[in-house]
Amino acid sequence: MEEDIVIVGAGIAGLSASLGLHRLGLRSLVLESSESLRITGFALTVWTNAWKALDALNVGDGLRQRSVQLRRFQLSSLDTGEPAAELSLEKHKFGNYESRCIKRRDLLETLAKELPQGTIRYSSKVVSIEESGHFKVVHLADGCVIRTKVLIGCDGVNSTVGKWLGLSAPVSVGRSAIRGYVEYLDAHNFEPKFHGYFGGGIRFGFLPCDAKSIYWFCTLSPSTSNWHVDKARSPTQMKEFVLGKLANISNEVSDIVAKTNLDLISCADLKMRLPWDILLRDIAKRNLCVAGDALHPMTPDLGQGGCSALEDGVIFARCIAESFKKISNESVDDREMAAIIEEGVQKYAKYRKWRSFSLISAARLVGFIQESDNKLVSFLREKFLSKYSIATVIKMSEYDCGKL
């Protein structure tokens, strides 16, 4: 097969890149190793920067109708339940911010439904990549071979494309995340805000997705929280662990976890790419690059994993479309075509390198502040570091990826 643009991975980054290209009149082929869309993770926070990307893709309004806008951001002590910091997202001194908790299924299905039929090729696992002149040749597990002018890896933390580039494997940060999702028969009556609790090596929080559903999470450091990796295999033990850590919080909050079905609780080891790996290594070579978790896996402390993947998609689509426009307007040979495409790929990499470094570093710092059980850090967190954490989260959401 021959394709102009091949995208590996039908996650948030891959689908947004493909949709951006489609909006600009370019066809792409998305290779997904699973048999269908990977609807995992329950929900994610979608901040202002991501809404700008979704609006650029012309899907923002539809997703807004399926969610509630978060009005405030509140952090409290896990030991006492007392508020430590609070910020209004509507009247912040730097302007208004838009933050909503979106079901992951809603986001992926919305992006996928906007693509032309046949754009996503399921059960298509990439096993190897090789050079062929000015092109890349992708070999699939089913024996199919695809020759392409542009290849972008949106294939997650264990990215095959990232390995081909020479990026180091993401490292464990020594923390785990338990996540859950609960739906109520009637309205849950919680205020539409981010509710966060911190202390003793634990970070617990929950966000309403809509009037009847709530997404919650508990990130922890096993070394300081009596957590053992074997518990990650048992939803029952995960649930009991989280409930035990909420002993000093109101019954109304702990009831969220208590009402969560066991099949809607999961646990994962948290990984990140070392920030200097972004700066010192190539995130793009010639006509190949990476995006999403393949580029910038980070801890979830900023709520920016999915948001930054949407940024990647829009910026990649714009840069590559500019290159293809130049090619179509000129009579060029393969070498000239490759040079123009490389220029577009490198332009994308230039936009994303420093942004990715900043996101990974800020997420790690905020996570350290919020989860540390060090007495000095805990004291400072209670007094003023909680406000710093909120300000950092807000600041990182100000980024504007621009229009297509």
C-alpha positions as CSV (number, residue, x, y, z in Angstrom):
1,M,0.0,0.0,0.0
2,E,1.0,3.6,-0.5
3,E,-0.2,6.5,1.7
4,D,0.8,10.1,1.9
5,I,0.4,10.3,5.7
6,V,0.4,7.4,8.2
7,I,-0.5,7.8,11.9
8,V,0.3,5.0,14.3
9,G,-2.3,4.9,17.1
10,A,-6.0,5.9,17.3
11,G,-5.8,7.6,20.7
12,I,-6.4,11.3,21.4
13,A,-3.3,12.5,19.6
14,G,-3.7,10.2,16.6
15,L,-7.4,11.0,16.0
16,S,-7.0,14.7,16.5
17,A,-4.1,14.8,14.0
18,S,-6.1,12.8,11.5
19,L,-9.1,15.0,12.0
20,G,-7.0,18.2,11.6
21,L,-5.6,16.9,8.4
22,H,-9.1,15.9,7.2
23,R,-10.4,19.5,7.9
24,L,-7.5,20.8,5.8
25,G,-8.3,18.5,2.9
26,L,-5.7,15.8,3.5
27,R,-6.2,12.1,3.8
28,S,-4.4,10.1,6.4
29,L,-4.4,6.4,7.4
30,V,-4.6,5.7,11.2
31,L,-3.2,2.3,12.2
32,E,-4.7,1.0,15.5
33,S,-3.4,-2.3,17.0
34,S,-6.7,-3.0,18.8
35,E,-9.8,-4.4,17.3
36,S,-11.7,-1.2,18.1
37,L,-11.3,2.2,19.8
38,R,-9.4,1.8,23.1
39,I,-12.0,3.3,25.5
40,T,-10.0,3.1,28.7
41,G,-9.2,5.5,31.5
42,F,-12.9,6.5,32.2
43,A,-12.5,10.3,32.0
44,L,-10.1,13.2,31.8
45,T,-9.9,16.8,32.6
46,V,-10.1,19.1,29.6
47,W,-8.6,22.5,30.3
48,T,-8.8,25.8,28.4
49,N,-5.9,24.9,26.0
50,A,-7.6,21.7,25.0
51,W,-10.9,23.4,24.3
52,K,-9.1,25.8,22.0
53,A,-7.8,22.7,20.1
54,L,-11.2,21.1,20.1
55,D,-12.8,24.3,18.7
56,A,-10.1,24.4,16.0
57,L,-11.2,20.8,15.1
58,N,-14.8,22.0,15.2
59,V,-16.0,19.5,17.8
60,G,-15.9,21.5,20.9
61,D,-19.5,22.6,21.1
62,G,-20.9,19.1,20.9
63,L,-18.7,17.9,23.8
64,R,-19.6,20.9,25.9
65,Q,-23.2,19.8,25.8
66,R,-22.3,16.5,27.4
67,S,-20.4,18.0,30.4
68,V,-20.6,20.6,33.1
69,Q,-18.2,23.4,33.4
70,L,-16.1,23.4,36.6
71,R,-16.5,26.7,38.5
72,R,-13.8,26.4,41.2
73,F,-10.6,24.6,42.1
74,Q,-10.4,23.6,45.8
75,L,-7.6,21.8,47.7
76,S,-8.0,20.5,51.2
77,S,-6.0,18.5,53.8
78,L,-6.5,14.8,53.7
79,D,-5.7,14.6,57.4
80,T,-8.3,17.2,58.6
81,G,-10.6,17.8,55.6
82,E,-9.9,21.6,56.1
83,P,-9.5,23.7,52.9
84,A,-6.0,24.8,52.1
85,A,-6.5,26.7,48.9
86,E,-9.3,27.7,46.6
87,L,-9.5,29.5,43.3
88,S,-12.4,30.6,41.1
89,L,-12.0,29.6,37.4
90,E,-14.5,32.3,36.4
91,K,-13.0,35.4,38.0
92,H,-9.3,34.7,38.1
93,K,-7.1,37.7,37.8
94,F,-5.5,36.4,34.5
95,G,-8.9,35.9,32.9
96,N,-11.6,33.2,32.6
97,Y,-10.7,29.6,32.3
98,E,-12.7,26.7,30.9
99,S,-12.3,23.3,32.6
100,R,-14.6,20.3,32.2
101,C,-14.3,16.6,33.0
102,I,-15.1,14.6,29.8
103,K,-15.8,10.9,29.5
104,R,-12.9,9.4,27.5
105,R,-15.4,7.4,25.4
106,D,-17.2,10.6,24.4
107,L,-14.0,12.3,23.3
108,L,-12.6,9.4,21.2
109,E,-15.9,8.6,19.6
110,T,-16.6,12.2,18.7
111,L,-13.2,12.5,17.0
112,A,-13.5,9.2,15.2
113,K,-17.0,9.8,13.9
114,E,-15.8,13.0,12.2
115,L,-13.3,11.0,10.1
116,P,-14.1,9.6,6.7
117,Q,-15.0,5.9,6.7
118,G,-11.9,3.7,6.3
119,T,-9.5,6.2,7.9
120,I,-8.9,4.0,10.9
121,R,-7.4,0.5,10.1
122,Y,-8.0,-1.7,13.2
123,S,-6.0,-4.8,14.1
124,S,-2.9,-3.2,12.6
125,K,0.1,-3.6,14.8
126,V,3.3,-2.1,13.6
127,V,6.2,-4.5,14.0
128,S,9.0,-2.6,12.2
129,I,9.9,0.6,10.3
130,E,12.6,1.0,7.7
131,E,13.8,3.6,5.2
132,S,13.1,3.5,1.5
133,G,14.7,6.4,-0.2
134,H,12.8,9.5,0.9
135,F,9.9,7.4,2.2
136,K,9.2,5.3,5.3
137,V,8.1,1.6,5.0
138,V,5.9,0.3,7.8
139,H,5.5,-3.4,8.3
140,L,2.4,-4.7,10.1
141,A,1.9,-8.0,12.0
142,D,-0.6,-9.2,9.4
143,G,2.0,-9.0,6.7
144,C,0.8,-5.7,5.2
145,V,3.5,-3.3,4.1
146,I,2.8,0.4,3.8
147,R,5.0,3.0,2.1
148,T,4.4,6.6,3.3
149,K,5.7,10.1,2.8
150,V,5.0,11.1,6.5
151,L,4.9,8.9,9.6
152,I,3.8,10.1,13.1
153,G,3.8,7.9,16.1
154,C,0.9,8.4,18.5
155,D,1.3,4.9,19.9
156,G,1.6,5.6,23.6
157,V,4.3,5.2,26.2
158,N,5.8,2.1,24.6
159,S,5.9,3.7,21.2
160,T,7.4,1.7,18.4
161,V,8.0,4.9,16.5
162,G,9.6,6.5,19.5
163,K,12.0,3.6,19.8
164,W,12.9,3.9,16.1
165,L,13.7,7.6,16.8
166,G,16.0,6.6,19.7
167,L,14.0,8.1,22.5
168,S,14.7,6.4,25.9
169,A,11.9,4.4,27.4
170,P,9.7,6.3,30.0
171,V,10.7,5.7,33.6
172,S,8.6,4.8,36.6
173,V,8.2,7.7,39.0
174,G,7.6,5.4,42.0
175,R,3.9,6.3,42.2
176,S,0.7,4.6,41.3
177,A,-2.8,5.9,40.3
178,I,-6.1,4.3,41.2
179,R,-8.9,5.6,39.2
180,G,-12.7,5.1,39.3
181,Y,-15.9,6.2,37.7
182,V,-19.4,6.1,39.2
183,E,-22.8,6.8,37.8
184,Y,-25.8,7.7,40.0
185,L,-29.4,6.9,39.3
186,D,-30.3,10.4,40.3
187,A,-28.3,13.7,40.4
188,H,-25.3,13.4,42.7
189,N,-25.7,17.1,44.0
190,F,-21.9,17.8,44.1
191,E,-20.9,21.3,43.1
192,P,-19.2,21.5,39.6
193,K,-15.7,22.0,40.8
194,F,-12.4,20.2,41.2
195,H,-12.3,18.7,44.7
196,G,-8.7,17.8,45.8
197,Y,-7.3,16.3,49.0
198,F,-3.6,15.9,49.8
199,G,-1.4,14.6,52.6
200,G,0.6,11.7,53.8
201,G,1.9,10.7,50.4
202,I,-1.7,10.5,49.0
203,R,-3.5,12.7,46.5
204,F,-7.3,12.1,46.1
205,G,-9.7,14.1,44.0
206,F,-13.0,13.9,42.2
207,L,-14.7,15.9,39.4
208,P,-18.3,15.7,38.2
209,C,-18.6,14.8,34.5
210,D,-22.2,15.7,34.4
211,A,-25.2,15.8,36.7
212,K,-25.1,12.0,37.2
213,S,-21.5,10.9,36.9
214,I,-18.3,11.5,38.8
215,Y,-14.7,10.6,38.0
216,W,-12.3,10.1,40.9
217,F,-8.6,9.3,41.3
218,C,-6.1,8.5,44.1
219,T,-2.4,8.8,43.3
220,L,0.1,7.5,45.9
221,S,3.6,6.6,46.7
222,P,3.8,2.9,47.6
223,S,6.8,3.5,49.9
224,T,4.9,5.9,52.2
225,S,1.3,4.7,52.0
226,N,1.3,1.0,52.9
227,W,0.5,0.2,49.3
228,H,1.7,-3.1,47.8
229,V,1.8,-3.8,44.1
230,D,-0.3,-7.0,44.6
231,K,-3.3,-4.9,45.5
232,A,-3.3,-3.4,42.0
233,R,-4.6,-6.8,40.8
234,S,-7.7,-6.7,43.0
235,P,-10.4,-4.0,42.5
236,T,-11.8,-4.9,46.0
237,Q,-8.4,-4.2,47.7
238,M,-8.0,-1.0,45.7
239,K,-11.4,0.2,46.9
240,E,-10.7,-0.7,50.5
241,F,-7.4,1.0,50.4
242,V,-8.8,4.3,49.1
243,L,-11.7,4.2,51.6
244,G,-9.2,3.7,54.4
245,K,-7.3,6.9,53.3
246,L,-10.6,8.9,53.4
247,A,-11.3,8.2,57.0
248,N,-11.0,11.9,58.0
249,I,-13.1,13.1,55.1
250,S,-16.9,13.5,55.1
251,N,-19.1,10.4,54.5
252,E,-20.5,12.2,51.4
253,V,-17.1,12.1,49.7
254,S,-16.1,8.6,50.7
255,D,-19.5,7.4,49.5
256,I,-18.4,8.2,46.0
257,V,-15.8,5.5,46.2
258,A,-18.1,3.1,48.1
259,K,-20.7,3.3,45.3
260,T,-18.2,2.6,42.5
261,N,-18.6,-0.7,40.8
262,L,-15.5,-2.9,40.9
263,D,-15.3,-3.2,37.1
264,L,-15.0,0.6,37.0
265,I,-11.9,0.8,39.2
266,S,-8.3,0.4,37.7
267,C,-4.7,1.0,38.8
268,A,-1.6,1.9,36.9
269,D,2.1,2.6,37.6
270,L,2.8,6.2,36.7
271,K,5.6,6.8,34.1
272,M,7.2,9.9,32.6
273,R,9.8,10.7,30.0
274,L,12.8,12.3,31.6
275,P,12.6,16.0,30.7
276,W,16.1,16.3,29.4
277,D,15.4,13.4,27.0
278,I,13.1,15.8,25.2
279,L,15.8,18.4,24.9
280,L,18.8,16.3,24.1
281,R,17.2,13.8,21.7
282,D,15.4,14.1,18.4
283,I,11.6,14.0,18.6
284,A,11.5,14.2,14.8
285,K,13.8,13.0,12.0
286,R,13.3,13.7,8.3
287,N,9.6,12.7,7.7
288,L,9.0,11.0,11.1
289,C,7.9,12.3,14.5
290,V,5.9,11.5,17.6
291,A,3.0,13.0,19.5
292,G,0.9,12.4,22.6
293,D,2.2,9.9,25.2
294,A,4.7,8.7,22.6
295,L,6.3,12.2,23.0
296,H,5.6,13.5,26.4
297,P,4.3,10.9,28.9
298,M,3.9,12.7,32.2
299,T,2.4,12.3,35.7
300,P,-1.3,13.3,35.9
301,D,-0.8,16.2,38.4
302,L,-1.5,18.9,35.8
303,G,-4.4,17.1,34.1
304,Q,-2.6,17.9,30.8
305,G,-1.9,14.5,29.3
306,G,-4.9,14.4,27.0
307,C,-5.0,18.2,26.6
308,S,-1.4,18.4,25.3
309,A,-2.2,15.5,22.9
310,L,-4.9,17.6,21.4
311,E,-2.5,20.4,21.0
312,D,-0.1,18.0,19.2
313,G,-2.7,16.9,16.8
314,V,-3.7,20.4,15.7
315,I,-0.2,21.7,15.4
316,F,1.0,18.6,13.5
317,A,-1.9,18.9,11.0
318,R,-1.3,22.5,10.4
319,C,2.5,22.1,9.8
320,I,2.1,19.1,7.5
321,A,-0.7,20.7,5.6
322,E,1.5,23.7,4.9
323,S,4.1,21.4,3.5
324,F,1.7,19.5,1.2
325,K,0.3,22.8,0.0
326,K,3.8,23.9,-1.1
327,I,4.3,20.5,-2.9
328,S,1.0,20.8,-4.7
329,N,1.7,24.3,-5.9
330,E,5.1,23.4,-7.3
331,S,6.5,20.8,-9.6
332,V,9.0,19.0,-7.4
333,D,10.9,15.7,-7.6
334,D,11.1,13.2,-4.7
335,R,14.2,14.9,-3.1
336,E,12.6,18.4,-3.2
337,M,9.4,16.9,-1.8
338,A,11.2,15.2,1.0
339,A,13.0,18.5,1.9
340,I,9.7,20.4,2.1
341,I,8.1,17.7,4.2
342,E,11.1,17.6,6.6
343,E,10.7,21.4,7.0
344,G,7.1,20.9,8.1
345,V,8.0,18.0,10.5
346,Q,10.8,20.1,12.0
347,K,8.5,23.1,12.4
348,Y,6.1,20.9,14.4
349,A,9.0,19.5,16.5
350,K,10.2,23.1,17.3
351,Y,6.7,24.0,18.6
352,R,6.4,20.9,20.7
353,K,9.9,20.4,22.2
354,W,9.9,23.1,24.8
355,R,6.2,22.8,25.6
356,S,6.7,19.1,26.2
357,F,9.7,19.7,28.5
358,S,7.7,22.3,30.5
359,L,4.7,20.1,30.9
360,I,6.6,17.1,32.1
361,S,8.7,19.2,34.5
362,A,5.8,21.1,36.0
363,A,3.7,18.0,36.5
364,R,6.5,16.3,38.4
365,L,7.0,19.3,40.6
366,V,3.3,19.7,41.4
367,G,3.1,16.0,42.2
368,F,6.0,16.2,44.6
369,I,4.4,19.2,46.4
370,Q,1.0,17.6,46.7
371,E,2.0,14.1,47.7
372,S,5.1,14.5,49.8
373,D,4.9,13.3,53.4
374,N,8.0,15.3,54.4
375,K,7.1,17.4,57.4
376,L,8.6,20.6,56.1
377,V,7.0,20.2,52.7
378,S,3.7,19.3,54.3
379,F,3.9,22.4,56.5
380,L,4.7,24.7,53.5
381,R,1.9,23.0,51.5
382,E,-0.6,23.8,54.2
383,K,0.6,27.5,54.3
384,F,1.2,28.5,50.7
385,L,2.4,25.8,48.4
386,S,-1.1,24.6,47.7
387,K,-1.8,28.0,46.1
388,Y,1.3,27.7,44.1
389,S,0.2,24.2,42.8
390,I,-3.1,25.6,41.7
391,A,-1.4,28.6,40.0
392,T,0.9,26.2,38.1
393,V,-2.0,24.1,36.9
394,I,-3.9,27.2,35.7
395,K,-0.8,28.7,34.1
396,M,0.0,25.6,32.0
397,S,-3.6,25.7,30.6
398,E,-3.1,29.1,29.0
399,Y,-1.3,27.7,25.9
400,D,-3.0,28.4,22.6
401,C,-2.3,25.9,19.8
402,G,-3.9,28.3,17.3
403,K,-6.3,27.6,14.4
404,L,-5.9,25.1,11.7
